[in-house]
Amino acid sequence: MTFEVVVAADEANGIGKAGELPWRLPGDLAFFKHLTATAPEGLHNAVIMGRRTWESIPARVRPLPGRLNVVVSRRGSLAAGGARVVPSLEAALSLVAQEAAVARVFVIGGGELYREALLHPACGDVHLTRVEGISDCDTFFPPLGEAYALASRSARFDEGGHGYAFERWSRRASLEPRP
């Protein structure tokens, strides 16, 4: 089973500060929803996220509707209503693999989980919304390095004073991920 990564990052790979996104980009949120929620009839997708990412999702849309929500947390007592809680990325992938109705699997954050996911041999595509400029961030997306190659890039969009584009990076078949 392969999985994909979805992230929005600025030019310094900043992805958030104090559990919040550093920008408001409705077009990016719509892209995220369409990508992670669209599945063939009778199936649904899975989203895997860390505890802090789970907690950063507004309660009114948590769990993310129409998707199997899996939260990775070392806190065994975490109450994540509507989501499944597991202790590791491997446990999350194992749980999702047992679900027959899952079409695609997406890792959606945060920083620690992204680092682990990018090194995992089952990680295929990375859907990166590249936000122009550098924001004040305390959480960062790891560099993609040589293990991934740019496969496509959209036209440039502009919202809320931020320019951005959607990029898809694919794992190079001939390279193993580097730590």
C-alpha positions, -999 to 999 in steps of 0.1 A, spaced: 0 0 0 13 34 -10 4 67 6 7 104 -3 17 135 16 -3 168 15 13 200 28 14 238 23 48 253 29 65 287 24 98 292 6 117 283 39 95 252 43 75 268 71 41 252 77 28 266 109 32 286 141 16 278 175 -7 252 159 -21 275 133 -15 280 96 4 312 89 -18 322 60 -54 320 49 -58 305 14 -93 294 7 -82 280 -27 -56 258 -10 -82 245 15 -106 237 -13 -77 218 -31 -70 199 1 -106 189 6 -111 179 -30 -78 159 -31 -84 141 2 -122 136 1 -127 126 -36 -129 88 -39 -146 63 -63 -182 55 -55 -185 31 -25 -150 40 -13 -135 67 9 -100 80 16 -79 80 48 -61 109 64 -33 102 88 -22 131 111 -3 137 143 -21 148 175 -12 185 172 -26 185 136 -58 169 149 -61 195 176 -55 223 152 -86 213 131 -116 234 141 -140 213 162 -169 220 138 -151 200 110 -134 174 132 -132 146 122 -127 156 85 -160 144 69 -161 116 44 -126 103 53 -112 78 77 -94 100 103 -64 84 119 -45 102 146 -9 92 155 -2 99 192 20 84 219 -7 95 244 -27 63 248 -55 83 265 -61 107 237 -98 113 231 -103 119 194 -140 116 188 -147 102 154 -110 93 147 -90 62 154 -59 67 175 -27 47 170 8 50 184 29 52 152 28 57 114 34 20 109 3 12 131 -17 38 111 -7 22 78 -15 -12 92 -49 -1 104 -58 15 70 -46 -16 51 -72 -36 70 -100 -13 57 -113 -27 24 -131 5 14 -101 29 15 -91 42 -20 -62 65 -11 -42 73 20 -28 108 28 -5 120 55 -15 155 64 9 166 91 25 177 112 63 182 111 73 150 129 50 128 110 61 144 77 97 136 84 89 100 91 65 97 61 90 111 35 116 85 45 90 56 44 94 34 12 56 34 7 55 72 3 48 80 -33 36 115 -43 39 147 -23 12 174 -30 29 206 -20 12 240 -21 43 263 -24 34 296 -7 56 325 -19 77 344 7 87 334 42 63 335 71 69 335 108 68 298 116 79 274 143 71 242 125 88 231 92 84 206 64 116 186 58 135 192 25 124 167 -2 160 162 -13 171 140 -41 145 112 -34 117 133 -50 114 150 -84 90 177 -94 63 161 -116 40 190 -121 33 226 -111 1 246 -115 -4 282 -126 2 308 -99 -27 319 -77 -30 349 -55 -52 351 -24 -50 372 8 -17 388 -2 0 354 -8 10 340 -41 11 302 -44 11 272 -67 3 236 -64 32 212 -70 33 174 -72 65 157 -64 70 120 -71 95 96 -55 123 88 -79 121 51 -85 158 46 -86 165 63 -52 159 51 -17 150 78 7 179 93 27 178 99 64 
